């Protein structure tokens, strides 16, 4: 099987076209790493098969015939929604305690429900997919993100991101039936590398474009991994990219080949780095 990995699928990017062509030519699968509420729609629009590592665990589905209307929002007890000029707000008595945001070009298709603290800062944010199912719920304290839960079709927690200083500190996967933890990861990187290693098998080929999270997510794989070099080998301060150097010297062993154009190959040739991993396109 052939795979490509990106953090988030962004179809307008020029680099996506080459990835898409490889996927369609080889009947491959795109793996996406970041939580993405629109995975299913992007898969349909781009005519590629996509596995998102969060959706793979929650097993959420998509029903194009449904959506969450404003009068269907599951509100807390004792509160209601009301129109305040052009915005739909959540009130308790006379006090506004939240707001509702809709999908683009809609006045009734609910996307986000945000509850506010006494300082009018976000306290709880519920994100609903286009089919009206609860996708995630994020909790804040003093305007700092504390946790984000991801849900299955039954609105049961499956994956939890715990944050420290607005950065993912730990990831927990739980059984939605028993609410017991199945496995915990000490970092987002540990979670990503473990999930990718469960998907990708030793006889698979995997392509990445950038020396970022999508590359490092391959650290636990035994597959044939290829970096299709989009970045300049020379970074912004005029120095050779340290990650690329680590790949070429085999310090990073899990990248087998680096595909470059002639200009990038010439830049590598100006160094004393090994070139046996280079493939010139």
N, C-alpha and C positions, 0 to 999 in steps of 0.2 A: 504494500500500500504506500502511496505517496501522500505526504502531508505538507502543508505550509503552516507556519505559526505567525500570528500577529498579536499584539496586545489588544487592540481594538480594530475592527474592520471599518475603514474609512474609504468608501468607494471613490470620492473625488480625487484621492491622491494618485498622482501619475504612476507611482511605483506599484500600485495595486493592479494595474493592467497586466503587467508581466506575471505577477503571481496568479492572477485569475486565468491567464492563458495556460500556464503550467497545470493548474488544477483541472481545468476542463479538458486539456489534452490527455492527461494521465488518469482522468476520473478520480482525482484525489479529494482529500478532505482538508478544509481549513480549520485549524484549532485557534480559538480566541481565548485570551487569558483574563482580561478584565471583565467585571460584571457588565452585561449589556442587555438592557431590557428589550432591544430590537433585533436580537439575533435571528429570530425566525423570519421576520420581514426582510432583513438584509439577505438572508439565504435565498429567499424567493426572488428578490429583485435582481440579485447578481448571478443567479443560476449556478450556485455552487453549494456543495454540502458543507455545513458548518457544525463543529462541536465546540460549544462554550463550556469551559470546565466547571462553572457554577451550575449552568442549566443541566449538565450531565448528572450532577448530584441531586438537584432538586427534582429532576424529571418533569419539569413544568411543560405544559403543552400550550398551544395557541388556538383559540377559537375565533376566526374572523367574523363570526356572526354576532358577537356580543361586545358590550363595552359597559363601563361604569358611568351612569348618569349622575348628575348632581344630587338628585333626590334619592339616590341609592347608597350614598356614602355611609359606611358603618360608623356612626358618630358615637362619641362617649355619652354616657348618661347625663342628662341635664343640659345639653347644649343643642344648638340648632344652627342652620345656615341662613344667611340673609344677604341680600344684595346691598352693597355699599358703593354707590356710583356704578362703575363698570366692573367691580370686583365682587366675587362671592367670598364672604367671610364667615367664620364660625364664631358664634357669640354665646356667652353664658350671662344671662341677665342683660345688662347694658354694656358689658365689657367684651371687646373683641379678643378672642383667645386663639384665633387661627385664621388661615386663609386657604383657598382652594385654587389650584392652577389647572388649566385645561390644555389639552393637546392643541397644537397649532391649527388655526382656522376653525376652531370649535368654541362654542359657549356652553357646552354641556358634557363634553367627553373628558372625564376626570383623569388627570395625570398625577398631580401631587396634592397631598393634604398635609399642611404644616400646622402643628400646634406650637404656640408661642409661650415663653415664660413671662414673668412679671416685667421684664425689661424689653419685651417684644422681640426677643431673640429666639431662634428655633430651639424647640425642646424635643419635638418628635416629628419626623418626616416620614410619611407613608407614600410609597411610589407604586402606582398602579400601571400595569401593562395595558396595551391598547385594547385587549379583550376584557379588561376590567378586573383581572386577577391581581391580588397583592403580590408585587414583585419583591419589595424590600421595605424594611422599617429601620430608620436610623434614629438613635437617641443621642441627645446633646446635653452637656452640662457646662454652664458658663461659656456657651458658644464654642465649646470644644467637642468634636465628635467622639463619642464613647464606644458605640457599637453599631453594627449594621447586620440585621438578620435577613436571610434570603429564604423564600417560601416555596412550597410545592403548590399544586393546584388546589389543595384543601386548606390553604392558608396556614400550614404547619411549618414551623422552623426546621430547616435542614442544615443550613450553613450559617455560621456567625463569624463576622470579623470583629475583633476587639481592638480598639485603638488606644494609642498613647501618643500625646502631642500630635494628634491628627494623622498619625501614621499607623498602618496595620501592625499590631503587636503580636497577635496570635489569631489562629483560625481553628474553629471547632466544627466538626461534622457530627450531627446527631441523628439518631433514629427517630423519625417523626411520630412513630407509634408509641414508643416507650419514653421518649424525651431523654433518653440516656445518650451520653457521648459515645460515639463510635471510635473517633480518632481526633487528636488535637495536634496542631502544628505550631511550632514555636515562632514562626515567621511567615510572611506572605511568600517569600522565596521558597521556603521548605514546602509550603502547600502547592505552589505552582509546579515545582520540579517533580514532586511526587505524583501529582495528577497527570502531568504529561507522560511520565514514565509508565503509568498504568495504561495509557492509550497507545503509545508508540511501541512497536515490537522490534526486536533486533534486526529483522530482515527488511524493515521499512526504510524509506528515504524521506528526509525532512528538510525543507528549505526555509530559511529566514532571510530577512533583508537588512536588519539593523543589529548593531552590537549593543543591545539593550535587554530588557527583561525577556523578550522572546528567545534570544540566544541563550541566556543563562538558564532559562527554563528547561533546556535540553541536558542539563548537567548530569542527570541520573539515567539518561537513555543509553542504549547500546546500538542505536540505529546509525545509518549513514547520514550524517548531517552536513548540510551545505549552506554556506553563507554566500548569498548573492549580493555582492558588495555594492550598496547604494551610497554609503557615506564616503567622504574624502578620507584617504589614509592619513592625511595630515590634519590635525585638529586646529582649532581656532587660534592657538598660540604658537603655531608653526612647528609643533612637535608631532612625531609619528604616534598614531593611535596605540595606546598601551594594550588595549584588548586585542587588536589585530596582531600586534607583535607577539602577544602571548599565544595566539592561535598558530601563527607561523612557526614559532619555536617549539610548539607542541606542549607548552605549559597548560594550555586548554586543549585537552586531547579529544574532546567529544565533537569537535568540528573537523570533519575529514577533508573537505575541499572549500576553497574560497574562489568564487567566480568573479573575475574582474575584467574590465575593458582594457585596451592597450595603454591608455593614459594612466590608469591606476597601477597597472603592472610595471610601467616605467618608474613610477614613484617608489614602488617596493624595491625595484632593482637598484635604486640609488642608495639603498641601505645595505647592511651586511646580513640581513635577515634571510633565512632559508626561503626558497621559493617552490619547494616540492609540493606544497598544498595548493598552489595557484593553478587555476584553470582560466585561460584567456578566451573570452567569448568574441 
